[in-house]
């Protein structure tokens, strides 16, 4: 992959990480600032449910941040865009759709078939 494309994907990954970290910061500040005490148990239960849902989303985003960091590391060591299973180049269209991917579409399809049968 040429330098221009690497810089393009680096920019995409860095922007996505910036947005995720910004959202995580907002969540932390909102949860620490929101000390509303609802006398109604149903309101309290709804608030707890909403917080749990928010935390599950942030946990998924935390995992995505780790994948973004790994993708940025792969850009640095010139392995970005190379399938970890077969060693072939991952198509640019697939990288644009999912820049953190480590598998080409054929290997990912095969992996999903195997997971389906487990």
NORCOR-V187837 format. One record per residue. N is the residue number from 1. PSI is psi in whole degrees, 0 to 359 (* if undefined). Layout:
((N & PSI) (N & PSI))
//
This chain:
((1 & 137) (2 & 165) (3 & 321) (4 & 316) (5 & 321) (6 & 317) (7 & 323) (8 & 310) (9 & 326) (10 & 317) (11 & 316) (12 & 312) (13 & 317) (14 & 321) (15 & 318) (16 & 319) (17 & 319) (18 & 315) (19 & 319) (20 & 317) (21 & 324) (22 & 315) (23 & 320) (24 & 319) (25 & 319) (26 & 318) (27 & 314) (28 & 313) (29 & 323) (30 & 319) (31 & 328) (32 & 331) (33 & 333) (34 & 97) (35 & 36) (36 & 133) (37 & 109) (38 & 122) (39 & 333) (40 & 124) (41 & 328) (42 & 320) (43 & 318) (44 & 318) (45 & 321) (46 & 316) (47 & 316) (48 & 321) (49 & 317) (50 & 318) (51 & 318) (52 & 316) (53 & 315) (54 & 317) (55 & 325) (56 & 319) (57 & 315) (58 & 326) (59 & 319) (60 & 320) (61 & 326) (62 & 318) (63 & 322) (64 & 322) (65 & 319) (66 & 320) (67 & 323) (68 & 317) (69 & 319) (70 & 320) (71 & 319) (72 & 324) (73 & 321) (74 & 326) (75 & 317) (76 & 321) (77 & 19) (78 & 30) (79 & 3) (80 & 135) (81 & 9) (82 & 128) (83 & 132) (84 & 338) (85 & 309) (86 & 345) (87 & 1) (88 & 163) (89 & 141) (90 & 137) (91 & 148) (92 & 325) (93 & 319) (94 & 319) (95 & 325) (96 & 323) (97 & 323) (98 & 85) (99 & 342) (100 & 0) (101 & 148) (102 & 359) (103 & 143) (104 & 168) (105 & 322) (106 & 315) (107 & 324) (108 & 320) (109 & 316) (110 & 317) (111 & 317) (112 & 324) (113 & 317) (114 & 319) (115 & 327) (116 & 326) (117 & 352) (118 & *))
//
